[in-house]
Amino acid sequence: MLLSLPRCLFVFVVAASAAATSLLGCNNPSSATAPPPAPLPAVDSGGALLVYVGLGGLQFAPANMTVDAGATVEWYWVMDDHSVTSGDGTTCTPDHRFDTGIQNSGFTFSLQFTDSGTYNYYCIEHCPPMSGSITVR
């Protein structure tokens, strides 16, 4: 599975009664066609399955993953101020299996899943709706 990051950052500025929009890091669509976004790897160089934290905003990507027992999952932060906290992502109740605390872009956290079952997790700053699960078969 490959994920794509947008190549543009949209910035909205509201001043007095007018709103201005600027594009950062983008080609002018009227003068050139931008290349397609580069795919993000689904597996890191060590073979761990990757989950991107904060990709596209308040989400994990992929949010839900099924793995075989013994697989390692690595969460990689692409945005600041997020956590990976095990527990119920609808009630925001931790189950204390794992918790990274709030981390920032570039941080990674890896966990090997040896026992079958479903491991739910969420971001303590953005719960709900920012939640995910790992199902181990």
Secondary structure as a PSIPRED ss2 file (coil, helix, strand):
# PSIPRED VFORMAT (PSIPRED V4.0)

   1 M C   1.000  0.000  0.000
   2 L C   1.000  0.000  0.000
   3 L E   0.000  0.000  1.000
   4 S E   0.000  0.000  1.000
   5 L C   1.000  0.000  0.000
   6 P C   1.000  0.000  0.000
   7 R C   1.000  0.000  0.000
   8 C C   1.000  0.000  0.000
   9 L E   0.000  0.000  1.000
  10 F E   0.000  0.000  1.000
  11 V E   0.000  0.000  1.000
  12 F E   0.000  0.000  1.000
  13 V E   0.000  0.000  1.000
  14 V E   0.000  0.000  1.000
  15 A E   0.000  0.000  1.000
  16 A C   1.000  0.000  0.000
  17 S C   1.000  0.000  0.000
  18 A E   0.000  0.000  1.000
  19 A E   0.000  0.000  1.000
  20 A E   0.000  0.000  1.000
  21 T E   0.000  0.000  1.000
  22 S E   0.000  0.000  1.000
  23 L E   0.000  0.000  1.000
  24 L E   0.000  0.000  1.000
  25 G C   1.000  0.000  0.000
  26 C C   1.000  0.000  0.000
  27 N C   1.000  0.000  0.000
  28 N C   1.000  0.000  0.000
  29 P C   1.000  0.000  0.000
  30 S C   1.000  0.000  0.000
  31 S C   1.000  0.000  0.000
  32 A C   1.000  0.000  0.000
  33 T C   1.000  0.000  0.000
  34 A C   1.000  0.000  0.000
  35 P C   1.000  0.000  0.000
  36 P C   1.000  0.000  0.000
  37 P C   1.000  0.000  0.000
  38 A C   1.000  0.000  0.000
  39 P E   0.000  0.000  1.000
  40 L E   0.000  0.000  1.000
  41 P C   1.000  0.000  0.000
  42 A C   1.000  0.000  0.000
  43 V E   0.000  0.000  1.000
  44 D C   1.000  0.000  0.000
  45 S C   1.000  0.000  0.000
  46 G C   1.000  0.000  0.000
  47 G C   1.000  0.000  0.000
  48 A C   1.000  0.000  0.000
  49 L E   0.000  0.000  1.000
  50 L E   0.000  0.000  1.000
  51 V E   0.000  0.000  1.000
  52 Y E   0.000  0.000  1.000
  53 V E   0.000  0.000  1.000
  54 G C   1.000  0.000  0.000
  55 L C   1.000  0.000  0.000
  56 G C   1.000  0.000  0.000
  57 G C   1.000  0.000  0.000
  58 L C   1.000  0.000  0.000
  59 Q C   1.000  0.000  0.000
  60 F E   0.000  0.000  1.000
  61 A E   0.000  0.000  1.000
  62 P C   1.000  0.000  0.000
  63 A C   1.000  0.000  0.000
  64 N E   0.000  0.000  1.000
  65 M E   0.000  0.000  1.000
  66 T E   0.000  0.000  1.000
  67 V E   0.000  0.000  1.000
  68 D C   1.000  0.000  0.000
  69 A C   1.000  0.000  0.000
  70 G C   1.000  0.000  0.000
  71 A E   0.000  0.000  1.000
  72 T E   0.000  0.000  1.000
  73 V E   0.000  0.000  1.000
  74 E E   0.000  0.000  1.000
  75 W E   0.000  0.000  1.000
  76 Y E   0.000  0.000  1.000
  77 W E   0.000  0.000  1.000
  78 V C   1.000  0.000  0.000
  79 M C   1.000  0.000  0.000
  80 D C   1.000  0.000  0.000
  81 D C   1.000  0.000  0.000
  82 H E   0.000  0.000  1.000
  83 S C   1.000  0.000  0.000
  84 V C   1.000  0.000  0.000
  85 T E   0.000  0.000  1.000
  86 S E   0.000  0.000  1.000
  87 G E   0.000  0.000  1.000
  88 D E   0.000  0.000  1.000
  89 G C   1.000  0.000  0.000
  90 T C   1.000  0.000  0.000
  91 T C   1.000  0.000  0.000
  92 C C   1.000  0.000  0.000
  93 T E   0.000  0.000  1.000
  94 P E   0.000  0.000  1.000
  95 D E   0.000  0.000  1.000
  96 H E   0.000  0.000  1.000
  97 R E   0.000  0.000  1.000
  98 F E   0.000  0.000  1.000
  99 D E   0.000  0.000  1.000
 100 T C   1.000  0.000  0.000
 101 G C   1.000  0.000  0.000
 102 I C   1.000  0.000  0.000
 103 Q E   0.000  0.000  1.000
 104 N C   1.000  0.000  0.000
 105 S C   1.000  0.000  0.000
 106 G C   1.000  0.000  0.000
 107 F C   1.000  0.000  0.000
 108 T E   0.000  0.000  1.000
 109 F E   0.000  0.000  1.000
 110 S E   0.000  0.000  1.000
 111 L E   0.000  0.000  1.000
 112 Q E   0.000  0.000  1.000
 113 F E   0.000  0.000  1.000
 114 T C   1.000  0.000  0.000
 115 D C   1.000  0.000  0.000
 116 S C   1.000  0.000  0.000
 117 G E   0.000  0.000  1.000
 118 T E   0.000  0.000  1.000
 119 Y E   0.000  0.000  1.000
 120 N E   0.000  0.000  1.000
 121 Y E   0.000  0.000  1.000
 122 Y E   0.000  0.000  1.000
 123 C C   1.000  0.000  0.000
 124 I C   1.000  0.000  0.000
 125 E C   1.000  0.000  0.000
 126 H C   1.000  0.000  0.000
 127 C C   1.000  0.000  0.000
 128 P C   1.000  0.000  0.000
 129 P C   1.000  0.000  0.000
 130 M C   1.000  0.000  0.000
 131 S E   0.000  0.000  1.000
 132 G E   0.000  0.000  1.000
 133 S E   0.000  0.000  1.000
 134 I E   0.000  0.000  1.000
 135 T E   0.000  0.000  1.000
 136 V E   0.000  0.000  1.000
 137 R C   1.000  0.000  0.000
